[in-house]
Amino acid sequence: MEIINQNRTLESNNSLLVLTHLSQLLTYVTGVGGLIVPLVIWLTTKDRIEGMDEHGKSIVNFQLSVLLLAVLSIPAILLFGLGILSLIFIGIIAFVLPVINAVRASNGEAPSYFMTIRFIS
């Protein structure tokens, strides 16, 4: 049996973390890119980039939470238009929080997404 040394040093790449946070804004361009692109970046670089695992998990959890809240808001449109207000709120939050967390990532801070359901821990 062969033992392989897994002690690899992680490189610090804040610009990739910023790009991962900002790639969530692809939702406004393509519709689904805001979940797929950060997921691919996280899965391919989580073992090489310092902090990518934490940032990637929080991004995927946030995007899944936004998707779930948006789907739940659609039937609420029939209830006095409350669904429209919640969709507007979700749209604003889904635009502002990735930008704020991209700035936090560029400063080397941990991500902070509120109202997020922890699907991946």
ROTORMI-941323 format. One record per atom (N, C-alpha, C): x, y, z; residue number from 1; residue in one letter. Coordinates in steps of 0.001 Angstrom, whole numbers, plus 500000, padded with zeros to 6 digits. Last residue first. Example, Ala and Ser with C-alpha at 12.3 -4.5 7.8 and 13.67 -1.06 7.14 Angstrom:
+--------+--------+--------+-----+---+
!     px !     py !     pz !   k ! r !
+--------+--------+--------+-----+---+
! 512850 ! 497750 ! 507080 !   2 ! S !
! 513670 ! 498940 ! 507140 !   2 ! S !
! 512900 ! 500030 ! 507870 !   2 ! S !
! 513190 ! 494310 ! 507800 !   1 ! A !
! 512300 ! 495500 ! 507800 !   1 ! A !
! 513200 ! 496700 ! 507800 !   1 ! A !
+--------+--------+--------+-----+---+
//
This chain:
+--------+--------+--------+-----+---+
!     px !     py !     pz !   k ! r !
+--------+--------+--------+-----+---+
! 476848 ! 522326 ! 504180 ! 121 ! S !
! 477555 ! 522846 ! 505358 ! 121 ! S !
! 479010 ! 522440 ! 505369 ! 121 ! S !
! 474260 ! 523219 ! 502108 ! 120 ! I !
! 475604 ! 522598 ! 502129 ! 120 ! I !
! 476342 ! 523187 ! 503326 ! 120 ! I !
! 472007 ! 524608 ! 502910 ! 119 ! F !
! 471844 ! 523323 ! 502235 ! 119 ! F !
! 473140 ! 522538 ! 502293 ! 119 ! F !
! 471062 ! 526832 ! 504958 ! 118 ! R !
! 472318 ! 526087 ! 504814 ! 118 ! R !
! 472035 ! 524709 ! 504231 ! 118 ! R !
! 469498 ! 529651 ! 503689 ! 117 ! I !
! 469293 ! 528308 ! 504220 ! 117 ! I !
! 470560 ! 527518 ! 503949 ! 117 ! I !
! 469955 ! 533009 ! 504464 ! 116 ! T !
! 470384 ! 531882 ! 503654 ! 116 ! T !
! 470117 ! 530590 ! 504385 ! 116 ! T !
! 469726 ! 535583 ! 505539 ! 115 ! M !
! 468538 ! 534908 ! 505009 ! 115 ! M !
! 468899 ! 533708 ! 504136 ! 115 ! M !
! 472915 ! 536970 ! 504550 ! 114 ! F !
! 471855 ! 536735 ! 505516 ! 114 ! F !
! 470662 ! 536101 ! 504799 ! 114 ! F !
! 476145 ! 536231 ! 503919 ! 113 ! Y !
! 474848 ! 536251 ! 503253 ! 113 ! Y !
! 473782 ! 535976 ! 504304 ! 113 ! Y !
! 479246 ! 537000 ! 503998 ! 112 ! S !
! 478134 ! 537181 ! 504915 ! 112 ! S !
! 476846 ! 537341 ! 504118 ! 112 ! S !
! 482604 ! 535642 ! 503827 ! 111 ! P !
! 481339 ! 536079 ! 503224 ! 111 ! P !
! 480230 ! 536163 ! 504263 ! 111 ! P !
! 485505 ! 537084 ! 505432 ! 110 ! A !
! 484596 ! 535966 ! 505206 ! 110 ! A !
! 483282 ! 536476 ! 504604 ! 110 ! A !
! 488018 ! 539125 ! 503771 ! 109 ! E !
! 487060 ! 538828 ! 504829 ! 109 ! E !
! 486171 ! 537656 ! 504433 ! 109 ! E !
! 489756 ! 540189 ! 501902 ! 108 ! G !
! 490174 ! 538996 ! 502635 ! 108 ! G !
! 489245 ! 538620 ! 503766 ! 108 ! G !
! 488901 ! 542166 ! 500269 ! 107 ! N !
! 489593 ! 542586 ! 501494 ! 107 ! N !
! 490037 ! 541404 ! 502338 ! 107 ! N !
! 487556 ! 540727 ! 498388 ! 106 ! S !
! 488770 ! 541421 ! 497960 ! 106 ! S !
! 489573 ! 541923 ! 499148 ! 106 ! S !
! 485378 ! 539905 ! 499907 ! 105 ! A !
! 486362 ! 538906 ! 499475 ! 105 ! A !
! 487652 ! 539566 ! 499022 ! 105 ! A !
! 483988 ! 542329 ! 500179 ! 104 ! R !
! 484514 ! 541657 ! 501375 ! 104 ! R !
! 485589 ! 540640 ! 501001 ! 104 ! R !
! 483311 ! 542704 ! 497508 ! 103 ! V !
! 484188 ! 543674 ! 498173 ! 103 ! V !
! 484798 ! 543060 ! 499423 ! 103 ! V !
! 481633 ! 540523 ! 497257 ! 102 ! A !
! 482818 ! 540606 ! 496398 ! 102 ! A !
! 483812 ! 541599 ! 496985 ! 102 ! A !
! 479614 ! 541176 ! 499026 ! 101 ! N !
! 480520 ! 540091 ! 499389 ! 101 ! N !
! 481724 ! 540002 ! 498466 ! 101 ! N !
! 478399 ! 543266 ! 497583 ! 100 ! I !
! 478956 ! 543520 ! 498919 ! 100 ! I !
! 479963 ! 542437 ! 499293 ! 100 ! I !
! 477590 ! 541815 ! 495322 !  99 ! V !
! 478528 ! 542937 ! 495171 !  99 ! V !
! 479192 ! 543245 ! 496514 !  99 ! V !
! 475780 ! 539937 ! 496401 !  98 ! P !
! 477015 ! 539489 ! 495744 !  98 ! P !
! 478044 ! 540604 ! 495576 !  98 ! P !
! 473774 ! 541804 ! 497509 !  97 ! L !
! 474640 ! 540983 ! 498363 !  97 ! L !
! 475865 ! 540405 ! 497655 !  97 ! L !
! 472407 ! 543021 ! 495284 !  96 ! V !
! 473255 ! 543801 ! 496190 !  96 ! V !
! 474235 ! 542923 ! 496972 !  96 ! V !
! 470920 ! 541078 ! 493924 !  95 ! F !
! 471850 ! 541938 ! 493184 !  95 ! F !
! 472858 ! 542606 ! 494110 !  95 ! F !
! 469338 ! 539839 ! 495765 !  94 ! A !
! 470198 ! 538982 ! 494951 !  94 ! A !
! 471162 ! 539794 ! 494095 !  94 ! A !
! 467901 ! 542073 ! 496714 !  93 ! I !
! 468868 ! 541397 ! 497598 !  93 ! I !
! 469842 ! 540545 ! 496789 !  93 ! I !
! 466304 ! 542574 ! 494446 !  92 ! I !
! 467227 ! 543598 ! 494956 !  92 ! I !
! 468309 ! 542962 ! 495819 !  92 ! I !
! 464873 ! 540166 ! 494188 !  91 ! G !
! 465700 ! 540663 ! 493083 !  91 ! G !
! 466719 ! 541697 ! 493536 !  91 ! G !
! 463499 ! 540079 ! 496619 !  90 ! I !
! 464486 ! 539041 ! 496317 !  90 ! I !
! 465422 ! 539506 ! 495208 !  90 ! I !
! 461805 ! 542312 ! 496256 !  89 ! F !
! 462765 ! 542281 ! 497361 !  89 ! F !
! 463873 ! 541260 ! 497092 !  89 ! F !
! 460304 ! 541393 ! 494061 !  88 ! I !
! 461088 ! 542623 ! 493950 !  88 ! I !
! 462167 ! 542661 ! 495029 !  88 ! I !
! 459099 ! 539155 ! 495234 !  87 ! L !
! 459996 ! 538975 ! 494094 !  87 ! L !
! 460862 ! 540209 ! 493866 !  87 ! L !
! 457534 ! 540394 ! 497201 !  86 ! S !
! 458639 ! 539532 ! 497627 !  86 ! S !
! 459598 ! 539266 ! 496469 !  86 ! S !
! 455711 ! 541777 ! 495575 !  85 ! L !
! 456598 ! 542516 ! 496492 !  85 ! L !
! 457783 ! 541661 ! 496930 !  85 ! L !
! 454497 ! 539601 ! 494332 !  84 ! I !
! 455211 ! 540586 ! 493521 !  84 ! I !
! 456167 ! 541393 ! 494391 !  84 ! I !
! 453279 ! 538303 ! 496466 !  83 ! G !
! 454353 ! 537633 ! 495748 !  83 ! G !
! 455153 ! 538593 ! 494897 !  83 ! G !
! 451208 ! 539937 ! 497197 !  82 ! L !
! 452371 ! 539840 ! 498088 !  82 ! L !
! 453560 ! 539175 ! 497404 !  82 ! L !
! 448838 ! 540219 ! 495806 !  81 ! G !
! 450054 ! 540761 ! 495214 !  81 ! G !
! 451278 ! 540694 ! 496106 !  81 ! G !
! 446793 ! 538834 ! 497102 !  80 ! F !
! 446852 ! 540289 ! 497201 !  80 ! F !
! 448159 ! 540885 ! 496690 !  80 ! F !
! 447790 ! 536054 ! 496253 !  79 ! L !
! 447368 ! 536540 ! 497573 !  79 ! L !
! 447638 ! 538037 ! 497684 !  79 ! L !
! 448940 ! 535471 ! 493851 !  78 ! L !
! 447480 ! 535417 ! 493925 !  78 ! L !
! 446940 ! 535959 ! 495246 !  78 ! L !
! 451579 ! 535439 ! 494492 !  77 ! I !
! 451098 ! 536556 ! 493678 !  77 ! I !
! 449571 ! 536617 ! 493733 !  77 ! I !
! 452251 ! 533108 ! 495673 !  76 ! A !
! 451820 ! 534185 ! 496564 !  76 ! A !
! 451373 ! 535422 ! 495788 !  76 ! A !
! 453301 ! 531485 ! 493718 !  75 ! P !
! 451903 ! 531294 ! 494098 !  75 ! P !
! 451367 ! 532412 ! 494995 !  75 ! P !
! 455934 ! 532814 ! 493717 !  74 ! I !
! 455059 ! 532811 ! 492541 !  74 ! I !
! 453602 ! 532505 ! 492904 !  74 ! I !
! 457408 ! 532401 ! 495988 !  73 ! S !
! 456733 ! 533693 ! 495831 !  73 ! S !
! 455741 ! 533697 ! 494666 !  73 ! S !
! 458660 ! 529989 ! 495696 !  72 ! L !
! 457571 ! 530081 ! 496681 !  72 ! L !
! 456796 ! 531388 ! 496552 !  72 ! L !
! 460597 ! 530725 ! 493833 !  71 ! V !
! 459572 ! 529743 ! 493457 !  71 ! V !
! 458395 ! 529797 ! 494415 !  71 ! V !
! 462098 ! 532479 ! 495411 !  70 ! A !
! 461434 ! 532970 ! 494200 !  70 ! A !
! 460330 ! 532009 ! 493759 !  70 ! A !
! 463069 ! 530773 ! 497405 !  69 ! L !
! 462182 ! 531876 ! 497769 !  69 ! L !
! 461441 ! 532435 ! 496562 !  69 ! L !
! 464690 ! 529076 ! 495794 !  68 ! L !
! 463561 ! 528540 ! 496558 !  68 ! L !
! 462580 ! 529639 ! 496931 !  68 ! L !
! 466589 ! 530926 ! 494821 !  67 ! L !
! 465752 ! 530159 ! 493895 !  67 ! L !
! 464514 ! 529617 ! 494597 !  67 ! L !
! 467745 ! 531761 ! 497212 !  66 ! V !
! 467071 ! 532739 ! 496356 !  66 ! V !
! 466130 ! 532025 ! 495390 !  66 ! V !
! 468870 ! 529318 ! 498055 !  65 ! S !
! 467863 ! 529989 ! 498884 !  65 ! S !
! 467067 ! 530998 ! 498066 !  65 ! S !
! 470729 ! 528866 ! 496030 !  64 ! L !
! 469633 ! 527910 ! 496220 !  64 ! L !
! 468517 ! 528518 ! 497059 !  64 ! L !
! 472390 ! 531089 ! 496481 !  63 ! Q !
! 471682 ! 530961 ! 495213 !  63 ! Q !
! 470530 ! 529962 ! 495308 !  63 ! Q !
! 473347 ! 530513 ! 499091 !  62 ! F !
! 472595 ! 531734 ! 498818 !  62 ! F !
! 471778 ! 531607 ! 497535 !  62 ! F !
! 474726 ! 528092 ! 498681 !  61 ! N !
! 473597 ! 528149 ! 499621 !  61 ! N !
! 472726 ! 529373 ! 499360 !  61 ! N !
! 476680 ! 529027 ! 496911 !  60 ! V !
! 475715 ! 528017 ! 496455 !  60 ! V !
! 474501 ! 528003 ! 497380 !  60 ! V !
! 478022 ! 530847 ! 498604 !  59 ! I !
! 477418 ! 531295 ! 497346 !  59 ! I !
! 476362 ! 530308 ! 496874 !  59 ! I !
! 478946 ! 529228 ! 500691 !  58 ! S !
! 478007 ! 530300 ! 500996 !  58 ! S !
! 477317 ! 530817 ! 499724 !  58 ! S !
! 480667 ! 527520 ! 499263 !  57 ! K !
! 479499 ! 526976 ! 499971 !  57 ! K !
! 478477 ! 528068 ! 500258 !  57 ! K !
! 482572 ! 529395 ! 498363 !  56 ! G !
! 481761 ! 528631 ! 497420 !  56 ! G !
! 480513 ! 528050 ! 498058 !  56 ! G !
! 483735 ! 530311 ! 500740 !  55 ! H !
! 483028 ! 531247 ! 499871 !  55 ! H !
! 482101 ! 530499 ! 498912 !  55 ! H !
! 484882 ! 527900 ! 501712 !  54 ! E !
! 483928 ! 528671 ! 502517 !  54 ! E !
! 483093 ! 529603 ! 501647 !  54 ! E !
! 486542 ! 527194 ! 499550 !  53 ! D !
! 485528 ! 526266 ! 500037 !  53 ! D !
! 484456 ! 527009 ! 500836 !  53 ! D !
! 488299 ! 529331 ! 499227 !  52 ! M !
! 487304 ! 529062 ! 498187 !  52 ! M !
! 486207 ! 528132 ! 498684 !  52 ! M !
! 490316 ! 529675 ! 501066 !  51 ! G !
! 489045 ! 530328 ! 501328 !  51 ! G !
! 487962 ! 530025 ! 500303 !  51 ! G !
! 492860 ! 529226 ! 498732 !  50 ! E !
! 492565 ! 529438 ! 500148 !  50 ! E !
! 491256 ! 530223 ! 500301 !  50 ! E !
! 492582 ! 526896 ! 496162 !  49 ! I !
! 492521 ! 528312 ! 496537 !  49 ! I !
! 492108 ! 528430 ! 497994 !  49 ! I !
! 492465 ! 524111 ! 495842 !  48 ! R !
! 493698 ! 524830 ! 495501 !  48 ! R !
! 493740 ! 526259 ! 496010 !  48 ! R !
! 490054 ! 522967 ! 496331 !  47 ! D !
! 491213 ! 522337 ! 496956 !  47 ! D !
! 492514 ! 523101 ! 496711 !  47 ! D !
! 488233 ! 524424 ! 494825 !  46 ! K !
! 488116 ! 524455 ! 496288 !  46 ! K !
! 489322 ! 523845 ! 497004 !  46 ! K !
! 488089 ! 524530 ! 492057 !  45 ! T !
! 489220 ! 525198 ! 492712 !  45 ! T !
! 489174 ! 525147 ! 494233 !  45 ! T !
! 485863 ! 523162 ! 491080 !  44 ! T !
! 487162 ! 522932 ! 490439 !  44 ! T !
! 488333 ! 523531 ! 491197 !  44 ! T !
! 483710 ! 523995 ! 492640 !  43 ! L !
! 484062 ! 522575 ! 492609 !  43 ! L !
! 485435 ! 522319 ! 491998 !  43 ! L !
! 483681 ! 526803 ! 492128 !  42 ! W !
! 483913 ! 526281 ! 493476 !  42 ! W !
! 484382 ! 524830 ! 493430 !  42 ! W !
! 483112 ! 526885 ! 489370 !  41 ! I !
! 484357 ! 527482 ! 489886 !  41 ! I !
! 484694 ! 526916 ! 491258 !  41 ! I !
! 480593 ! 525619 ! 489390 !  40 ! V !
! 481710 ! 525028 ! 488648 !  40 ! V !
! 483042 ! 525579 ! 489155 !  40 ! V !
! 479142 ! 527455 ! 490958 !  39 ! L !
! 479237 ! 526052 ! 491353 !  39 ! L !
! 480411 ! 525376 ! 490667 !  39 ! L !
! 479260 ! 529835 ! 489491 !  38 ! P !
! 479958 ! 529751 ! 490776 !  38 ! P !
! 480114 ! 528315 ! 491275 !  38 ! P !
! 477742 ! 528805 ! 487162 !  37 ! V !
! 479133 ! 529264 ! 487043 !  37 ! V !
! 479854 ! 529266 ! 488399 !  37 ! V !
! 475135 ! 528131 ! 488176 !  36 ! I !
! 475999 ! 527138 ! 487539 !  36 ! I !
! 477461 ! 527566 ! 487527 !  36 ! I !
! 473923 ! 530411 ! 489219 !  35 ! L !
! 474107 ! 529239 ! 490069 !  35 ! L !
! 475152 ! 528306 ! 489480 !  35 ! L !
! 473919 ! 532280 ! 487221 !  34 ! G !
! 474309 ! 532706 ! 488557 !  34 ! G !
! 474455 ! 531570 ! 489546 !  34 ! G !
! 472832 ! 531230 ! 484908 !  33 ! G !
! 474282 ! 531242 ! 485054 !  33 ! G !
! 474762 ! 531608 ! 486442 !  33 ! G !
! 470155 ! 531446 ! 484430 !  32 ! V !
! 470593 ! 530355 ! 485296 !  32 ! V !
! 472093 ! 530360 ! 485554 !  32 ! V !
! 469822 ! 533984 ! 483152 !  31 ! G !
! 468725 ! 533342 ! 483861 !  31 ! G !
! 469171 ! 532256 ! 484814 !  31 ! G !
! 471653 ! 535651 ! 481860 !  30 ! T !
! 471306 ! 534365 ! 481256 !  30 ! T !
! 470122 ! 533679 ! 481914 !  30 ! T !
! 471556 ! 538100 ! 483339 !  29 ! V !
! 471847 ! 538071 ! 481912 !  29 ! V !
! 471320 ! 536789 ! 481270 !  29 ! V !
! 471034 ! 537678 ! 485971 !  28 ! Y !
! 470308 ! 538767 ! 485331 !  28 ! Y !
! 470536 ! 538803 ! 483821 !  28 ! Y !
! 472850 ! 535699 ! 486540 !  27 ! T !
! 471426 ! 535375 ! 486582 !  27 ! T !
! 470619 ! 536446 ! 485857 !  27 ! T !
! 475296 ! 536815 ! 486736 !  26 ! L !
! 474935 ! 536254 ! 485437 !  26 ! L !
! 473467 ! 535837 ! 485391 !  26 ! L !
! 475872 ! 537416 ! 489307 !  25 ! L !
! 475085 ! 538403 ! 488585 !  25 ! L !
! 474750 ! 537952 ! 487164 !  25 ! L !
! 477642 ! 535532 ! 490150 !  24 ! Q !
! 476236 ! 535335 ! 490501 !  24 ! Q !
! 475328 ! 536297 ! 489743 !  24 ! Q !
! 480112 ! 536484 ! 489631 !  23 ! S !
! 479517 ! 535625 ! 488602 !  23 ! S !
! 478064 ! 535287 ! 488924 !  23 ! S !
! 480940 ! 537762 ! 491912 !  22 ! L !
! 480322 ! 538579 ! 490866 !  22 ! L !
! 479694 ! 537739 ! 489757 !  22 ! L !
! 482067 ! 535591 ! 493318 !  21 ! H !
! 480912 ! 536315 ! 493866 !  21 ! H !
! 480193 ! 537100 ! 492770 !  21 ! H !
! 484142 ! 534934 ! 491548 !  20 ! T !
! 483124 ! 533941 ! 491889 !  20 ! T !
! 481883 ! 534613 ! 492452 !  20 ! T !
! 485670 ! 537252 ! 491572 !  19 ! L !
! 485034 ! 536830 ! 490329 !  19 ! L !
! 483931 ! 535814 ! 490593 !  19 ! L !
! 486584 ! 537118 ! 494214 !  18 ! V !
! 485746 ! 538243 ! 493789 !  18 ! V !
! 484989 ! 537862 ! 492519 !  18 ! V !
! 488150 ! 534815 ! 494030 !  17 ! L !
! 487020 ! 534852 ! 494962 !  17 ! L !
! 486052 ! 535972 ! 494582 !  17 ! L !
! 490041 ! 535688 ! 492219 !  16 ! L !
! 489153 ! 534598 ! 491824 !  16 ! L !
! 487949 ! 534519 ! 492753 !  16 ! L !
! 491285 ! 537630 ! 493786 !  15 ! S !
! 490597 ! 538045 ! 492560 !  15 ! S !
! 489673 ! 536948 ! 492045 !  15 ! S !
! 492549 ! 536290 ! 495841 !  14 ! N !
! 491338 ! 537046 ! 496144 !  14 ! N !
! 490591 ! 537463 ! 494892 !  14 ! N !
! 494193 ! 533717 ! 496309 !  13 ! N !
! 493781 ! 534355 ! 495066 !  13 ! N !
! 492457 ! 535076 ! 495313 !  13 ! N !
! 496737 ! 531937 ! 497692 !  12 ! S !
! 495783 ! 533002 ! 497985 !  12 ! S !
! 495469 ! 533743 ! 496696 !  12 ! S !
! 497057 ! 528407 ! 497556 !  11 ! E !
! 497452 ! 529742 ! 497122 !  11 ! E !
! 496344 ! 530737 ! 497434 !  11 ! E !
! 497956 ! 525938 ! 499862 !  10 ! L !
! 496886 ! 526632 ! 499163 !  10 ! L !
! 497359 ! 528019 ! 498771 !  10 ! L !
! 500149 ! 523210 ! 499584 !   9 ! T !
! 499913 ! 524567 ! 500064 !   9 ! T !
! 498838 ! 525217 ! 499204 !   9 ! T !
! 499447 ! 519891 ! 500457 !   8 ! R !
! 499640 ! 520890 ! 499413 !   8 ! R !
! 499381 ! 522264 ! 500014 !   8 ! R !
! 499864 ! 516985 ! 501593 !   7 ! N !
! 500135 ! 518315 ! 502147 !   7 ! N !
! 500478 ! 519291 ! 501026 !   7 ! N !
! 499512 ! 514338 ! 501020 !   6 ! Q !
! 498493 ! 515276 ! 500544 !   6 ! Q !
! 498697 ! 516688 ! 501088 !   6 ! Q !
! 501548 ! 511778 ! 500039 !   5 ! N !
! 501511 ! 512969 ! 500879 !   5 ! N !
! 500539 ! 513985 ! 500275 !   5 ! N !
! 500399 ! 508506 ! 499892 !   4 ! I !
! 500716 ! 509712 ! 499135 !   4 ! I !
! 500570 ! 510907 ! 500054 !   4 ! I !
! 501432 ! 505300 ! 500390 !   3 ! I !
! 500899 ! 506482 ! 501050 !   3 ! I !
! 501367 ! 507707 ! 500278 !   3 ! I !
! 500563 ! 502159 ! 499139 !   2 ! E !
! 501365 ! 503354 ! 498973 !   2 ! E !
! 500677 ! 504544 ! 499637 !   2 ! E !
! 500852 ! 498827 ! 500000 !   1 ! M !
! 500000 ! 500000 ! 500000 !   1 ! M !
! 500892 ! 501229 ! 500000 !   1 ! M !
+--------+--------+--------+-----+---+
//
